[in-house]
Amino acid sequence: MLSMLIFCDGPEALAAPRLVRALSSLVPGVVRGLIGDVHVVTPRAPAFAAIADEAGVAHYGEAPGEGAFTTALRALRGPWCVALRGDQRVDGGWFDALEAFIMEPPRSALLRVAPQNFAQHLLPGLAPASGIIWHQTCVVGPLVPSWAGLREGLRPRLTLAARTQPLTP
């Protein structure tokens, strides 16, 4: 089973509806038994707390300078973990790719957004990173609590073939 960490940022009016759609896209993974626990790190705002409560996920409201990201990283329970930006949605093919990935030996991989323009279709590595998947045995030291810190600490050498889709307002 996977532990999920969703990091949501931005103004409440834009980010809250995206978070709802991102969380709802995870339901098929929960039904399949692929996703075990979900943790959401958001800015401090009542809407985010209400969304997390309604969805039944752990919520960490972060104010500048606080360690909500660190607390959420420590709370991940599964041997396999996924961190995903809160402005992304996933589909059935994404779950299939994750399921195949975790059947292989432990390692980490980068997740990318589906190509949005001609250059990204030609060179998929130009598509922005949308997340990362890792096995707990791949963690060599304490992870720096940020997107850049996760990528630097885990140093994924692979990019998962399945892509996420950006959510528009």
N, C-alpha and C positions, 0 to 999 in steps of 0.2 A: 504494500500500500504506500501511496505517496502522501507526504505532508506538503501542503501548499502554503506559500507566503505570497500575498498579493499586496503590492505597494502602490498606494493611490496618492497622488498629489494634485495640486492645482486648486482653483477656487471651488468652493462647495457647490455653487450653482451648476458648474460644468462637470465636476468630478463625481458627484453623488449619482446622477443618472447613469454615468458610464460604469460605476462600480456595481450598480444593480444589474446591468446587462452582462458585465464580466462574470459576476457570481452566478447568474442564471445559466450562463454557457457551461458552467462546471457540473451542473446537475447530472448529465449523462455519465460523467466520470465517477460520480458518487454512486449512482445506480449500478454501474458495472463493478463496483468494489475496488476501483483503481485509486480513488482519492479517499484518504482516511480523515485527516483533519485539515481545516483551512484557518489561516491566521491572516488578518487584514491590518495593515499599518496605514493610517490616514492622518491628515491634519486633524486637530481638535475641532470638532463641530458636532452639534447634536444630530444632524442628518446622518452622518457616518455611523455614529453609535446606534442609531435606530435601524439602519440598514443591516448592520452586523448582527444586531439582536434578532431581527426578523429572520435573517438567513441562518441563524444558529451557528455563527462562526465566531472565533475569538477575535476581539477587537483591541487594538492598541492605538490610542489617540496620541499623536506626537506633537509636542510643541517644540519650537527651536531649542536645541541644546539638550533635549531629553533622550533617553536611551530606548525608546519604544522599538526601534528596529532591532537592537541588540536583544531585548527581551523576547521579541517574536522569534528571532533566530534560535534562541535557546529553547523555546517551547516546541519547536518542530520535533515530532516524535518518530516518524518513520525512518527506515534506513535510507530511503530515497526521498529527496526533497526537491521542490520546484519553487523558484521565485519568479513571479510574473508581474509585469506592470499592470496597473488597474485600468488602463485605457485599451485593453486588448480583450478579444473574445476568441474562444477556441471552438473547434467542431469535432465531429466523430473521427476524422482522419488524424487529428492531432492526438486524440486518445489512443488510437491504434499505434501510432509511432512511439508514444511514450511507453505503452505496454510492451512493444517489441524491444525498446531500448533497455528497460529494466530487467529483461530476461537475459541480457548479456552480462559480461563481467563488469564490476563496479568501475565507473568513470564519470566524468562530467561532460556536459555539452551545452552549447549556446543555443538559445531559441531566437529566431528572427521573425520579423514582421513579413508578411507576404509582399512580394515586389509590388511597388506602387507606381513605377515609371519604367521607361524603356531601359535606362541604364541598370536598374536593379534586376530587370529580367535577364539582361546580358551577363551581369556580374552579381549573382545573388548575395555575395558577401557585402555589397554596398547597402543592403537593407538594414535598417536599424535593429539593434538587439532588443528583444521584448522580454527576455527572461533567461533563466539558466536552470538546468537540472543537474543534480549531483547525488552521489552516494556518500553517506557520512564518512566512509573510510577514505574518501578523497580529500578530506579536510586535513591539512597538515598543521595548521596553527589556528589561532583565533581569527575568525572572519571579521573584516572591517565592515561595520554596519552601514553599507551603502551599496548602490548598484555597482559602482566602479570597484569597491572593495571586494564584493563577491566575485566579480570577474577576475580581479587580480589574484585573490586568494585561492581560487579553484583552478584557474588557468585551463579552461576547457580547450581541447585540441580539436573537438568535433563540433559540427553544427547539425542539429537535428533537421531532418528533411521537412517535417511538418511545420507549417507556418501559422502564426497567429494573425488575426485580422484586426486592424485598428478600429476603434469605436469612434464615431463622429458625434458631435453634440446632439 
